[in-house]
Amino acid sequence: MNFGDYLLFLNIAVPVAVGVFSLIFLRWSKKLQWILFFAAILAQAVFAVWFYNSGPRVETISLPIAVMNLNQLELVMRNNGIGYLFFGITVIVTAIIAVFSLSYNDKTHATGIAPLWTMLMGANAGIFFSGDWVSFILAWELMGWTSYFIISHGKERSGKAGMYYFTQSLIGTSALLAAVFIGVANTGSFAIKSTLNFYASQWAANPGLVIAAALLLTITFFTKSAVFPFFMWPSKAHAEAPDDFSAFLSGVMIKYGVFGMITLLLPLFGAGYNGPLVFGTPLFLFILGCIGMFTAAWGTLHAIRENDMKKMMAHSTVSNIGFILTALSTNTAMGIAAAVFHTFNHMIFKSSIFLSMAAVKYRTGEREMHKLGGMAYKMPVTFFVFLLGIIAAAGIPPMNGFGSKWLIFQAMFDKQWLLPAILGFFASTGAFLYLYRGLHSIYLGQLSPRFEHVKEAPVLQIVSQGILMLAVFAIGLFPGIFLIPINNALPELGLAPLTLDLYSVQGSTASIDITSIGLVFMGSFALVFILFLIGKKRRYVKMMDNYTSGETPSDWGVNEDKLHYAYNFYEPIEKVFEPLLNGFSMERLFGRIAHEAKRVSNAVRGWFNSPQTGIILLAVLAVIALAVWRFA
Amino acid sequence: MMEILSVLGYSFFVMAAGLLYMGIGRKIAARLHRRYGPPVWQCYIDVVKCFSRRSISHNFIMDLGSMMGLSGLLAAAMFIPMASFLPFPSQGPIIVILYLMPIGYLGMAMGVSASGNPLAAIGIGRALTLMMGYEVPFAMIVLTFVASFSSTSLVKLQELQAGGIMNWHMVTMPIGFAAALIALMGMLGKKPFDTMIAPSEIASGPMVELSGKFLGLAFLQHATAIFVETGLIVIMFLGGASNVFEFVAKQALVYIVMASLSELWARYRVEQATKFLWISAGSLALVQLIVNMAGRK
C-alpha cells in the first residue's frame, strides 16, 4: 500500500486516529491533548498549502462488503476546486483558532474537548472531499456527534443547548438519508455525481421526485446552517459552547450547510430544469432566496435585542448566512462567487470577533454586555481585533466584508431581485446597531472598578487574533486574494468566470476598484490626522471627569458602573418590533411539537411501566417462541 | 502628484462648501424665528476658533474615533462627481458611498463612546436607530434606479438626465423624489428627526464631551455629510450639473428647502421618527420601485 495514493483519506484518518489516541491522556495531561490537536491541524494546514494548485484527484478504497446490489462498497475521495478551497481555508482558520486554544485552555479554563475537536477536523476533511454518499454521511455523522459532545462539554446548561442542536441535526441527517436512499435506489450507485445527475435529469419525467429530493436536501442544510425555521440553535449552542470552540462553530462549522447547498443542491437546477421561472430563476431557488433575505433580517432583529455578547454574535451569524443563502440561490456565477467569498470572509471576521470576546471572557469571566465596559483601555489589541472585525461584519470598506456584501447585492441586482434586496439593506443597516452596541458595551464607555486589574490577553491569544485581524485587513484591501482562486474554481461548477483582478471586480450595475477605495480612505485619514495635529494640543482627563449638568458624579453617589449606559440599549426600536418578535415565535412552535411528542412517548412509557409489564412481556415472548417453534 | 493635489483641493472644497450651507441654514432659521442671526460665514469662524482652543480628551480611542469620523465622510465625498469633476477616476458608485458614510458615523460613535458619557451613548443609540429609518427608504430609491437603468453609477445617472429639465428624475419619478427628500431630512438630522442631538434632553448627545478641535472635527464632519447627502440628491434627481457653480447652487437650494421645512415641526421621539420614515418615505419609495419594475419591460 502506497500512502501517496491515499493522501485525502489520510486527512480524515490521521486526525481521527490522533483524536482517539489523545483520549488516553484525558486523566494525565490536558495540555498534551491540546498540543496533539494543534499538531494534527497544523499537519492538515500544511497539507492544504502544499496541495495548492495540484489539480483534480480521485482516490478509491474498495471494501469487500456487499450492499444493496453492489458487490463491494467503494469509498471515493475527490479533490475538486471548490472542495479544496473550503478545506484549505477551514483548516487554516482552525489552525489559527488552535493557537488561541493552546493559551486559552489553562488550568482554570480547560475543557476536555481537544480529542473530540481533533476528530471533528477529520470529519471536516471528509465532508469537503467525499465523492460518494457513504463517506459523506459518515463524515456528516461524525461531525454531528463530536460537535454535540463538544457543545455539551459536561455542563448542564450546555447539555440542554447541545441537545437542542443535536435534535435539529438529527432531523437534518434523516432528511439527508432519505434523499440519498431515493437517489441510490434509483441509480444503483453510491457515487454523489451519478445521484445528482439522475435527479437533474428527472425534471421532465418526474418533477415531483426532484422537488422532494431538493426539499429534503434543503432541510438538511438549513438545519446545519441555521436558516430561518431552524435559526435558534446558534444562539443556544454558540453561547453555551466553550469560548474558543464558539469561534470555530460560528466561523467554520455553520458553513458546511453552505458547501452542501452549493455542491449538492444547486446541481439539481441545472440545464435540465423546465419548471416555472421567477425573474429567470427556478421558483424553488427564488423561494430560497427570499427565505435567505428574511433570515438576514430576522437574525438582525434578534441580535439587536440580545444582551449576551455571544448570543448576539450568534444571531449575527444567522443573519450573514441569510445573505450567503440568497447569493447562492441566484444560481449565477456572480451569486455563487459572492456566496463563497462571503462565506470565507465571514469565517475570518467572525472568528476574530469571537476570539476577541473569548479573550475578554478569559480575563473577566463575564458574558453579559452590561456588566462589562471599558475593556479597550485595558486590552487595546483585543479591542482593535474586535473593531476591525465589526467593520468587516458591517460590510464597510476597507475591510473584507465590504467586497463580498457588495457582490451579493450585485448578484441580486443582476437578477432584478429588488424586493428581497430591501430586506437585505434593512439587515445590513441593522447590523450597525448591534455591532456598535457590542463595541460600546464591551470595550468602550466606563471601566468598572471591578476590572481595574484586568490585563491584556496572553501572548498566544494576541498572536492568533492578530493574524486574523491582518487577514481581515489584507483581504479587504486586495479582494483578489480570495476572489481569484474562487473564480478559478467556478468553471468546474459549470459557470463562466467573472471579470476581476487582485484589486477590483466587475459587478452587474457598476465595477469597483476596492483597493483604491481603501487607499482613498487611508488618504483622507492622513489628511484628517494632519488637521488634528494642526489643532491646539489636547490634554487627557480622567474618565469620571465628565459633563454631568454641573454636578460631580461622586457627590451623587454615581459610580462608573452606573455611568455605563449599556442595558436595554435599543429600547425604543425593541419596542417597535416586540409585537412581531413575541407574536411569531418558532421557538414556541417547536416547543409545542416537543410537548406533543413527549405526551405520546409518555403514554407509551406509561403502558410499559404498568405493574403487569413483566407478565405482558413474558406472554409476548411465549407467543413468539411458540410461533417460532411451530413454524420453524 | 496631480491626483494627490486634486484630492486635497477637493477635500477642502467639500468642507468649505458644507460649512457655507450650514451658515446659510443658520441664517434662514434665524430669519424664520424673527432673529437677525449670525453672519453666513459664522461656521468658518467657529471651526477656526475650535481648532485654536485647547481641548480635553479621555483616551487615544477618542482621538482616533474623531479622526475616523471625518475621514470616512471625506472618503465618501471623493466619489461624488461634482459637475463631471472627480478627484480621481471612478464611476461614482452609490453603494460604495452608502457604505463609506457609516465608517464616519462609526468613528464618531466610537470616539464619543470612549468619552464614557452616558448622554453621548444615548445619542448614538438614537442616531443609529434613526439611521435604520432613513437608510432603508434611501436604499429603495437606489433600487429604483437599478430597476430602470441597471446602474448604480452616479456618472451614468447624471448622463441619463442630460438635455433639459423634463429629463430630470425629479420630474420623471416624482414619488421617489418625495421619498428621497423625506429620507434626506432624516439623514441631515433636521428637525422632526433631530432626537440624537436633542440639546435640551441629552445635552446635544454625541457632542456632549467634545471640546476644542474635537468639536471642530465634528463640525467639519457634519459639513461634509451635508455636501455628500445633498450632492447625492442633486445628481440622482436634479440632473446633476454642468459646472461647479450650478452644482453648488443646486445643493444650496436643496439644503435651504430642508432647513426652512425643518422649522415647521417639533421633534419626534426616535421610534416615532423611525416609524414615520418607514411608513411615509418607505411606502412612497416602494410605490416608485414597483412602478419602475413594472415599467421595465
Chai-1 contact restraints between the chains, C-beta under 6 A:
chainA,res_idxA,chainB,res_idxB,connection_type,confidence,min_distance_angstrom,max_distance_angstrom,comment,restraint_id
A,A376,B,I61,contact,1.0,0.0,6.0,A-B,restraint_1
A,Y377,B,N59,contact,1.0,0.0,6.0,A-B,restraint_2
A,I396,B,Y99,contact,1.0,0.0,6.0,A-B,restraint_3
A,I396,B,P102,contact,1.0,0.0,6.0,A-B,restraint_4
A,I396,B,I103,contact,1.0,0.0,6.0,A-B,restraint_5
A,W406,B,I95,contact,1.0,0.0,6.0,A-B,restraint_6
A,F413,B,V146,contact,1.0,0.0,6.0,A-B,restraint_7
A,L418,B,L143,contact,1.0,0.0,6.0,A-B,restraint_8
A,L418,B,A147,contact,1.0,0.0,6.0,A-B,restraint_9
A,A421,B,L143,contact,1.0,0.0,6.0,A-B,restraint_10
A,I422,B,M140,contact,1.0,0.0,6.0,A-B,restraint_11
A,F425,B,V136,contact,1.0,0.0,6.0,A-B,restraint_12
A,F425,B,A139,contact,1.0,0.0,6.0,A-B,restraint_13
A,F426,B,V136,contact,1.0,0.0,6.0,A-B,restraint_14
A,T429,B,M132,contact,1.0,0.0,6.0,A-B,restraint_15
A,T429,B,E135,contact,1.0,0.0,6.0,A-B,restraint_16
A,G430,B,M132,contact,1.0,0.0,6.0,A-B,restraint_17
A,F432,B,P102,contact,1.0,0.0,6.0,A-B,restraint_18
A,F432,B,L128,contact,1.0,0.0,6.0,A-B,restraint_19
A,L433,B,L128,contact,1.0,0.0,6.0,A-B,restraint_20
A,Y436,B,A109,contact,1.0,0.0,6.0,A-B,restraint_21
A,Y436,B,L128,contact,1.0,0.0,6.0,A-B,restraint_22
A,H440,B,S113,contact,1.0,0.0,6.0,A-B,restraint_23
A,H440,B,A121,contact,1.0,0.0,6.0,A-B,restraint_24
A,L444,B,S113,contact,1.0,0.0,6.0,A-B,restraint_25
A,L444,B,A114,contact,1.0,0.0,6.0,A-B,restraint_26
A,G445,B,S113,contact,1.0,0.0,6.0,A-B,restraint_27
A,G445,B,G116,contact,1.0,0.0,6.0,A-B,restraint_28
A,Q446,B,G116,contact,1.0,0.0,6.0,A-B,restraint_29
A,T509,B,V146,contact,1.0,0.0,6.0,A-B,restraint_30
A,T509,B,S150,contact,1.0,0.0,6.0,A-B,restraint_31
A,T509,B,S151,contact,1.0,0.0,6.0,A-B,restraint_32
A,T509,B,T152,contact,1.0,0.0,6.0,A-B,restraint_33
A,A510,B,Q91,contact,1.0,0.0,6.0,A-B,restraint_34
A,A510,B,P93,contact,1.0,0.0,6.0,A-B,restraint_35
A,A510,B,T152,contact,1.0,0.0,6.0,A-B,restraint_36
A,A510,B,S153,contact,1.0,0.0,6.0,A-B,restraint_37
A,I512,B,P93,contact,1.0,0.0,6.0,A-B,restraint_38
A,I512,B,V96,contact,1.0,0.0,6.0,A-B,restraint_39
A,V520,B,A75,contact,1.0,0.0,6.0,A-B,restraint_40
A,V520,B,M78,contact,1.0,0.0,6.0,A-B,restraint_41
A,F521,B,A75,contact,1.0,0.0,6.0,A-B,restraint_42
A,S524,B,S71,contact,1.0,0.0,6.0,A-B,restraint_43
A,S524,B,L74,contact,1.0,0.0,6.0,A-B,restraint_44
A,S524,B,A75,contact,1.0,0.0,6.0,A-B,restraint_45
A,F525,B,S71,contact,1.0,0.0,6.0,A-B,restraint_46
A,L527,B,S11,contact,1.0,0.0,6.0,A-B,restraint_47
A,V528,B,M67,contact,1.0,0.0,6.0,A-B,restraint_48
A,V528,B,L70,contact,1.0,0.0,6.0,A-B,restraint_49
A,V528,B,S71,contact,1.0,0.0,6.0,A-B,restraint_50
A,F529,B,M67,contact,1.0,0.0,6.0,A-B,restraint_51
A,F532,B,M67,contact,1.0,0.0,6.0,A-B,restraint_52
A,G535,B,F51,contact,1.0,0.0,6.0,A-B,restraint_53
A,G535,B,K213,contact,1.0,0.0,6.0,A-B,restraint_54
A,K536,B,S52,contact,1.0,0.0,6.0,A-B,restraint_55
A,K536,B,R53,contact,1.0,0.0,6.0,A-B,restraint_56
A,K536,B,R54,contact,1.0,0.0,6.0,A-B,restraint_57
A,R538,B,S55,contact,1.0,0.0,6.0,A-B,restraint_58
A,R538,B,S57,contact,1.0,0.0,6.0,A-B,restraint_59
A,R539,B,I56,contact,1.0,0.0,6.0,A-B,restraint_60
A,Y540,B,S57,contact,1.0,0.0,6.0,A-B,restraint_61
A,V541,B,I56,contact,1.0,0.0,6.0,A-B,restraint_62
A,M543,B,H58,contact,1.0,0.0,6.0,A-B,restraint_63
A,M543,B,G116,contact,1.0,0.0,6.0,A-B,restraint_64
A,N546,B,N117,contact,1.0,0.0,6.0,A-B,restraint_65
A,Y547,B,V208,contact,1.0,0.0,6.0,A-B,restraint_66
A,L563,B,P118,contact,1.0,0.0,6.0,A-B,restraint_67
A,Y565,B,P118,contact,1.0,0.0,6.0,A-B,restraint_68
A,Y565,B,A121,contact,1.0,0.0,6.0,A-B,restraint_69
A,Y565,B,I122,contact,1.0,0.0,6.0,A-B,restraint_70
A,F569,B,G125,contact,1.0,0.0,6.0,A-B,restraint_71
A,P572,B,T129,contact,1.0,0.0,6.0,A-B,restraint_72
A,P572,B,V270,contact,1.0,0.0,6.0,A-B,restraint_73
A,P572,B,E271,contact,1.0,0.0,6.0,A-B,restraint_74
A,I573,B,T129,contact,1.0,0.0,6.0,A-B,restraint_75
A,V576,B,E271,contact,1.0,0.0,6.0,A-B,restraint_76
